[in-house]
């Protein structure tokens, strides 16, 4: 199964889509890989602006090298 819109799994609850570069991804965000949304548990800089290594729940390290859509938890406490 691929990640085309008609085959995407249901996104995690209480999240919203956002398109961002690797440097803007945060812990707790979700990335769609292999037809599953995977939570970012930690991350490492690759050095420079060429990407970021995301440590994903149930997947392990993954190198994000280009902007893409992620799912970000909605924080109701933001002002």
N, C-alpha and C positions, 0 to 999 in steps of 0.2 A: 504494500500500500504506500502511496506517496503522500506528500504534504500539500497537494493541491486543495483549493478552498472547499471543494465538494467532499473531500476525504479527511478534512481536519477533524481531530477529536474535539470533544466538548472542552472548552477552556476551564481552567481552575476557577472556582467561585470567587466572587469579590475581587476580580482583577479587571483591568482595562487594557486594551491594546495600545501600544506606543511603538513608534519606529525610532531606533536610536543606534548610534555608533557603539563600538565595543567599550569605549571609555565611559559611557553613560549607564552601562548595565550595573545593577546593584544586587547585593545579597538579598534573597527573597523574591527576585524576579523569576519569571519562567520563560524558558526557551523551548520552541518546538523542534524536536529532533526524533527521527525514526518514528514518526506518528504518535509521539507522546510529549506532553508538556513536562519539562524537567526543571526542578527548582534549582536556582543558583545557591549553593551552600557556602561557597567561598570563591575567591578569584586571585589570580596572580597577573602581574604586568608581564608582558612579553618583552618589554623594553622598546621605547619609542612609541610611535603612533600606529604601528602595524597590527595591533590586535591585543587581545587579552585572553588568558587561559581561564576558562570558567570551570569550576569544580561542581559538577552537576549530580544531583541526587539520582541514584540508580543508573548512572552512566559513567561517571568518572571525569577526568579532565577532557576538555574540548576547547579547541582554539577558535575563537570568534575573530574573524579578520575583516569583516565588512558590516555596515549597518544592516539591520534586519528588524522585523517586527518581534517584539517580546510582549509578555503579559506582565503587568505591574500590579501588585496588590493595591487596592484602594485604601488609603489611610484616611479614615473619617475624622481623625484628630488634627489634621492639617488646618492651618488658619490662613 
